[in-house]
Amino acid sequence: FPYTTLFRSDRPFRIIWSGSSTHEYDFFMVMDALDKFLLNHQDDNIRLIIMGYLPMCIRKKSEDKHWMGRIEFIEFRDIETYFSMIGKVHADVGIAPLVDCDFSHNKSNIKWQEYAIADIPTFASNVSPYKDTIKHNVDGMLLDSPDEWLQAFESKFDSRKDKRWQDMVNSARKKIDKNYNISKIVKQWLKIF
């Protein structure tokens, strides 16, 4: 897959996922929904932006006609470049699938935070840590089944210019500023001591 640095100016509908090889099984959870979504929209300008690691399930699908030419892969970068790049993608939606297991329950909600800061609404698995953070349809979407993921993709695609998506990002940013802003947290601790 070619490394992409410049994104097409014709503004395709973009779905972004970023992660490492440790998220292979997590990503597999959305493959059926992505496959159906791309099949439903074979003639539409849709791109799947993959940052970091290219899951094996995508490598296998990349030769299917409805997947060809729709995957843009960006290799791992240093943290500063990563944050800059995620914003330059101008994605319509960021996905954060996560397997429901004890290990996942102890992860952070960092993908939701990264996407919101980059002005991207988040679709996440309805498991901890996301279900402990995201209020469904307010500051993100929580999804359980492949059918729900597919419906969410279709909804976002059909209404991508709708103000509710920006409202969702704005709500997420407010929650992040309230709960994760380090300078505010330090000030609160200083008041205590």
Contacts in CASP RR format, 6 or more apart in sequence:
PFRMAT RR
TARGET T0000
AUTHOR 0000-0000-0000
METHOD contacts of the structure
MODEL  1
FPYTTLFRSDRPFRIIWSGSSTHEYDFFMVMDALDKFLLNHQDDNIRLII
MGYLPMCIRKKSEDKHWMGRIEFIEFRDIETYFSMIGKVHADVGIAPLVD
CDFSHNKSNIKWQEYAIADIPTFASNVSPYKDTIKHNVDGMLLDSPDEWL
QAFESKFDSRKDKRWQDMVNSARKKIDKNYNISKIVKQWLKIF
1 54 0 8 1.000
1 62 0 8 1.000
1 71 0 8 1.000
1 72 0 8 1.000
1 73 0 8 1.000
2 73 0 8 1.000
3 73 0 8 1.000
3 74 0 8 1.000
3 75 0 8 1.000
4 49 0 8 1.000
4 72 0 8 1.000
4 73 0 8 1.000
4 74 0 8 1.000
5 74 0 8 1.000
7 14 0 8 1.000
7 72 0 8 1.000
7 88 0 8 1.000
7 89 0 8 1.000
7 90 0 8 1.000
8 47 0 8 1.000
10 45 0 8 1.000
11 45 0 8 1.000
11 90 0 8 1.000
12 45 0 8 1.000
12 46 0 8 1.000
12 47 0 8 1.000
13 44 0 8 1.000
13 45 0 8 1.000
13 46 0 8 1.000
13 47 0 8 1.000
13 92 0 8 1.000
13 157 0 8 1.000
13 160 0 8 1.000
14 46 0 8 1.000
14 47 0 8 1.000
14 48 0 8 1.000
14 49 0 8 1.000
14 89 0 8 1.000
14 90 0 8 1.000
14 91 0 8 1.000
14 92 0 8 1.000
14 93 0 8 1.000
15 34 0 8 1.000
15 46 0 8 1.000
15 47 0 8 1.000
15 48 0 8 1.000
15 49 0 8 1.000
15 91 0 8 1.000
15 92 0 8 1.000
15 93 0 8 1.000
15 94 0 8 1.000
15 95 0 8 1.000
15 153 0 8 1.000
16 48 0 8 1.000
16 49 0 8 1.000
16 50 0 8 1.000
16 51 0 8 1.000
16 86 0 8 1.000
16 89 0 8 1.000
16 91 0 8 1.000
16 93 0 8 1.000
16 94 0 8 1.000
16 95 0 8 1.000
16 115 0 8 1.000
16 120 0 8 1.000
17 27 0 8 1.000
17 48 0 8 1.000
17 49 0 8 1.000
17 50 0 8 1.000
17 51 0 8 1.000
17 94 0 8 1.000
17 95 0 8 1.000
17 96 0 8 1.000
17 97 0 8 1.000
18 50 0 8 1.000
18 51 0 8 1.000
18 52 0 8 1.000
18 82 0 8 1.000
18 86 0 8 1.000
18 111 0 8 1.000
18 114 0 8 1.000
19 51 0 8 1.000
19 52 0 8 1.000
19 53 0 8 1.000
20 52 0 8 1.000
20 53 0 8 1.000
20 76 0 8 1.000
21 53 0 8 1.000
23 53 0 8 1.000
23 55 0 8 1.000
23 97 0 8 1.000
24 53 0 8 1.000
24 55 0 8 1.000
24 56 0 8 1.000
24 57 0 8 1.000
25 99 0 8 1.000
26 97 0 8 1.000
26 98 0 8 1.000
26 99 0 8 1.000
26 104 0 8 1.000
26 125 0 8 1.000
27 55 0 8 1.000
27 57 0 8 1.000
27 58 0 8 1.000
27 97 0 8 1.000
28 55 0 8 1.000
28 57 0 8 1.000
29 97 0 8 1.000
29 98 0 8 1.000
29 99 0 8 1.000
29 125 0 8 1.000
29 146 0 8 1.000
29 149 0 8 1.000
30 95 0 8 1.000
30 97 0 8 1.000
30 146 0 8 1.000
30 149 0 8 1.000
31 57 0 8 1.000
31 58 0 8 1.000
31 61 0 8 1.000
32 146 0 8 1.000
32 150 0 8 1.000
33 146 0 8 1.000
33 147 0 8 1.000
33 149 0 8 1.000
33 150 0 8 1.000
33 153 0 8 1.000
34 48 0 8 1.000
34 149 0 8 1.000
34 153 0 8 1.000
35 61 0 8 1.000
35 64 0 8 1.000
35 66 0 8 1.000
35 67 0 8 1.000
36 146 0 8 1.000
36 150 0 8 1.000
37 46 0 8 1.000
37 150 0 8 1.000
37 153 0 8 1.000
37 154 0 8 1.000
37 157 0 8 1.000
38 46 0 8 1.000
38 48 0 8 1.000
38 66 0 8 1.000
38 67 0 8 1.000
38 70 0 8 1.000
39 66 0 8 1.000
40 154 0 8 1.000
41 157 0 8 1.000
42 65 0 8 1.000
42 66 0 8 1.000
44 157 0 8 1.000
46 70 0 8 1.000
46 157 0 8 1.000
47 70 0 8 1.000
47 71 0 8 1.000
47 72 0 8 1.000
48 58 0 8 1.000
48 70 0 8 1.000
48 71 0 8 1.000
48 72 0 8 1.000
49 72 0 8 1.000
49 74 0 8 1.000
49 89 0 8 1.000
49 91 0 8 1.000
50 58 0 8 1.000
50 71 0 8 1.000
50 72 0 8 1.000
50 73 0 8 1.000
50 74 0 8 1.000
51 73 0 8 1.000
51 74 0 8 1.000
51 82 0 8 1.000
51 85 0 8 1.000
51 86 0 8 1.000
51 89 0 8 1.000
52 73 0 8 1.000
52 74 0 8 1.000
52 75 0 8 1.000
52 76 0 8 1.000
53 76 0 8 1.000
54 73 0 8 1.000
58 67 0 8 1.000
58 71 0 8 1.000
61 67 0 8 1.000
62 68 0 8 1.000
62 71 0 8 1.000
74 85 0 8 1.000
76 82 0 8 1.000
77 85 0 8 1.000
83 114 0 8 1.000
83 117 0 8 1.000
83 118 0 8 1.000
86 114 0 8 1.000
86 115 0 8 1.000
86 118 0 8 1.000
86 120 0 8 1.000
87 118 0 8 1.000
87 119 0 8 1.000
87 120 0 8 1.000
89 118 0 8 1.000
89 120 0 8 1.000
91 115 0 8 1.000
91 118 0 8 1.000
91 120 0 8 1.000
92 120 0 8 1.000
92 121 0 8 1.000
92 156 0 8 1.000
92 157 0 8 1.000
92 160 0 8 1.000
92 165 0 8 1.000
93 120 0 8 1.000
93 121 0 8 1.000
93 122 0 8 1.000
93 123 0 8 1.000
93 152 0 8 1.000
93 153 0 8 1.000
93 156 0 8 1.000
94 111 0 8 1.000
94 115 0 8 1.000
94 120 0 8 1.000
94 121 0 8 1.000
94 122 0 8 1.000
94 123 0 8 1.000
95 122 0 8 1.000
95 123 0 8 1.000
95 124 0 8 1.000
96 111 0 8 1.000
96 112 0 8 1.000
96 115 0 8 1.000
96 122 0 8 1.000
96 123 0 8 1.000
96 124 0 8 1.000
96 125 0 8 1.000
96 130 0 8 1.000
97 124 0 8 1.000
97 125 0 8 1.000
97 149 0 8 1.000
98 104 0 8 1.000
98 107 0 8 1.000
98 124 0 8 1.000
98 125 0 8 1.000
98 127 0 8 1.000
98 130 0 8 1.000
99 125 0 8 1.000
99 127 0 8 1.000
100 125 0 8 1.000
100 127 0 8 1.000
104 127 0 8 1.000
104 128 0 8 1.000
104 129 0 8 1.000
105 127 0 8 1.000
105 128 0 8 1.000
105 129 0 8 1.000
107 129 0 8 1.000
108 129 0 8 1.000
109 129 0 8 1.000
109 130 0 8 1.000
109 132 0 8 1.000
109 133 0 8 1.000
109 134 0 8 1.000
111 122 0 8 1.000
111 124 0 8 1.000
112 122 0 8 1.000
112 124 0 8 1.000
112 130 0 8 1.000
112 133 0 8 1.000
112 134 0 8 1.000
112 140 0 8 1.000
112 172 0 8 1.000
113 172 0 8 1.000
113 176 0 8 1.000
113 180 0 8 1.000
115 121 0 8 1.000
115 122 0 8 1.000
115 172 0 8 1.000
116 122 0 8 1.000
116 139 0 8 1.000
116 169 0 8 1.000
116 172 0 8 1.000
116 173 0 8 1.000
116 176 0 8 1.000
117 173 0 8 1.000
117 176 0 8 1.000
119 166 0 8 1.000
119 169 0 8 1.000
120 169 0 8 1.000
121 140 0 8 1.000
121 141 0 8 1.000
121 156 0 8 1.000
121 165 0 8 1.000
121 168 0 8 1.000
121 169 0 8 1.000
121 172 0 8 1.000
122 134 0 8 1.000
122 140 0 8 1.000
122 141 0 8 1.000
122 172 0 8 1.000
123 140 0 8 1.000
123 141 0 8 1.000
123 143 0 8 1.000
123 149 0 8 1.000
123 152 0 8 1.000
123 153 0 8 1.000
123 156 0 8 1.000
124 130 0 8 1.000
124 134 0 8 1.000
124 140 0 8 1.000
124 141 0 8 1.000
124 142 0 8 1.000
124 143 0 8 1.000
125 142 0 8 1.000
125 143 0 8 1.000
125 144 0 8 1.000
126 136 0 8 1.000
126 142 0 8 1.000
126 143 0 8 1.000
126 144 0 8 1.000
130 142 0 8 1.000
131 142 0 8 1.000
133 175 0 8 1.000
134 140 0 8 1.000
134 141 0 8 1.000
134 142 0 8 1.000
134 172 0 8 1.000
135 171 0 8 1.000
136 142 0 8 1.000
137 168 0 8 1.000
138 168 0 8 1.000
138 171 0 8 1.000
139 168 0 8 1.000
139 171 0 8 1.000
139 172 0 8 1.000
139 174 0 8 1.000
139 175 0 8 1.000
140 168 0 8 1.000
140 171 0 8 1.000
140 172 0 8 1.000
141 152 0 8 1.000
141 168 0 8 1.000
143 149 0 8 1.000
143 152 0 8 1.000
156 165 0 8 1.000
159 165 0 8 1.000
177 184 0 8 1.000
178 184 0 8 1.000
END
